[in-house]
Amino acid sequence: MQVIEALKRAGDKAGALNALLRMATATFCDNCTENIAALKEALKLSQQTGDRAQEAVIRLEMGYKYLNDGNAGQAEEEAEAALKIQKAIGYPAISHACKRLAEQSIYNASGDYGYLSNAYYLLSDLSQDKGNLNQKLFYIFKVVDDVENSNMPQELDYTYFRLGNAYWELGQFDKSMEYHKQSAAISHQKGQLIQVGIARRMTAALLNRGKVKEALALLHEIIDKKLLCSVEDKMYI
């Protein structure tokens, strides 16, 4: 906080905003009151600097913190506010703002910030919170539309990961595996780590269908053929 106060005194609003956002997103919270307070401060600075893309990212992070605290109503307000900005300035601007945040992180992998790249992700998670899994799926397909219409297919790795999860929760394991495979392939092409959740769910999907040999083969492929999981993930697998 001393660094943030120093940046404010120096008139560096953008620097203070970035520091607040990094702090609020890097710190996990059971009780998110302090994180939300930091995000509210960052929100004011984003409005003062006129950075609407960053404002949307801040609102999405606030929405997730509210959802984590059990305040779904406030989370939905932030999701709708972020979506309004997204529709005004375009999905690519939000995605790029999310990437800039991820690149500044020293705590988390860049893929860990994908949930902030599109307002429909938060709306999807709010749908799950309400028990509406079909609407959850609908909103993720809205992200697919945004990505494809913006000619940004390299961003589909996280989107397909979320699609695979949504189909998993609907009990459609074949479709879940299909999208998880596509997600892993895109991440591998980009030279990025694959989500360990993909390997876990694809393996479980095979086991649910009695395909034990195929499940073991999949795990060996990830470990032995140097697919890009972290060392910790490989140990977990």
N, C-alpha and C positions, 0 to 999 in steps of 0.2 A: 504493500500500500504506500510505502514511502516513495517508491519510484513513481507510482501513479500521481501522487500529490506533487512531486517535483515536476512532472510533465505538465500538469495543469498550471502550475505557477509560471512555467516557461511559455505558456500559451500554446503548447503542442496538444491540441485537442485530438488529432488523429492518433498520435502516439499513446495518449492516455486511453482512448477508446480501445485500441488494439490490446493494450496491456490488461484492461478490465475484461475484455472478451476472452483472452487467453486464460486468465485466471479462473473465470467462471466456468469455462468449458473443460478445463483440465482437472478440476477438483470434483471428485465424486461426492455426492451428498445424500445422506439419509433424510436430514432436515435441510431443505434447500433455501432457507430464509436468507442467509448471507449471500449465496450465489445469485439469488433473484435481485437482491439489493444492488449488487455489483452490475448486473445486467440492466437494471433500470437506469443506473447512472450512465452506462454505456449507450443505452437507447437515447437518452437526452443529448449526448455528444454526437451521435450519428445524425440526429435531426438538426443539430446546430451546424454540422459540416455538410449536410445535404447528401450524405451517402445512403441512398435508398436501398441499395443491395445489401449493405452491411446492416441497415435497420431491419431488413427482412430476416437475415440470419440471426440477429439478436432476438427478434420476436419468436423465431422458431425455437431457439435454445430456451428462452423463457417459457414457452409453451410446454416443452418437455419437462422442465423443472416443475411447473405447475402440475403436470400430469403425474409426475413422480410423487408429488406431495398429496395426490388424491383430489386435486382441484381441477376436474375435467372441464368445468364451465369456463374458467379463466384460460385454460389451455386452448379451448376451441376459439375463444376471442382472439388470441394471439395468432392461431393458425389462419383464421379468416383475414386478419390484418396483413399477415405476411403474404397470403395468396393474392390479396388485392394489389400489393406492391408488385408481386411476381407477374401478374397479368399486365400491369402498366409498363414495366421495364423489360420484361422477357425473362424466361427461365435461364438463358445463358449467363446473364448478369449475376443471378443468385448463385449459380453453380461456380462461377469464377470467384465470387466473394468467399464462398465456402472453401475453395481450394487455397486461397491466400491464407485463410485462417489455419488450415491444415498444415501448410508449409511452414508456418511459424511455430508449430507445436514441437516441443522436445520430449513430451510425455507419451503421446499417442501416435499410432500409425496414421498415415493420411486417409486410409480407407475408413478409419473410425469416425470420420466426420461426415460421411455420406448422408446421414439422416438430416443434415442441415441444408442439403443442396436443392431441395424442392419442398414447397409447402404441402404438397399432397402426401408426403411421408407422414407428417404429423397428423393429418386428417385420417390417414389410413390407420395409424395407431389408436387414434381416438375411436374409430369404428370398432376396432378390436376390443377396446375398453368397454364399449357398449354391447359387445357380444355379437356384432354384425360382421361376420367374416366375409360375406360376399361383398359388402361395401368396402371392406379393407382391401380386397382384391381389386375392386373397381378403381380405387384411388391409385393403386400402384400402376395399373394400366394407363392412368392419366399421366404418370411420370414417363412411361414408355413413349407415349405420344409426344410429350415435350422434348424428350431426348431425340427421337427420330425426326421430328419436325425441325429441330435445330441442327440436324446433321452432326450430332455428337455421339456416334455409336460407341466411342471409347468409354463413355460414362455408363454404359449398360451393365457393367460388371456388378456394381452395387444394386442396381435396379433388379437385375435377374436374381441376385441373392435374395432380395426381399420378395420377389415373385415366388421363388422356390419355397420360402418360408410360409407364404400365404397358402400355397397349394398344400403344403404339408399339414397345416392346421385344418384344412378342409378334408384331409384324409385322401387327397389325390396324389399318391406317392410317385406315380410314373411322371406326372407333370412336374412335381417338385424336383425330382432327380434331373429331368431334362433342363430346367432352368438353372439349377445349381451347377450342372456340368458346363453350361454356356457361360455362367458367371466365372467359374474357375478358369476356363479357357481364355477369356478376355483379360483377366488379371494376370495370367501367365504371359500372355503376349505383351502386356505392358511392363513386365518385369516386377510386378508387385506381389506381395504376399496374398495368398488366398485366405478367405475366412475359414477358420477351423470349424465353424458351425456347418459349413458346406460338407466337409468330409464326414462329420458326425451324423448329419441327417441323411446323406446319401447312403452311408453304411447301414443306418437303422432302417431305411426304406428297403434295402436289399434283404436284410434280416427278416423284416416283416413279411416278405414274400418267400421266405425259406431259402434264399440264395446265399448260403453261408460262404461257399467258395468264392463267389463274386465279391462279397463284402471284404473278405480277407485280401483278395487280389487288389481291390481298390485301395485299401490301406497300405499295402506294400508299394503300390505305384506312387502314392504320395510320398512315402518315406524313402524308398530306394531310388526312385527316378528323379529325385531332387526337385519336385514341384515346390513352389515357393511358400512353404509354411515356415514360421519361425522355429527355432530350436525348441522353445518351450512348447509350442503346439505339437511338434513331432513327438516330444516326450509324452504329452497328454494322450495323443493318438495311440 
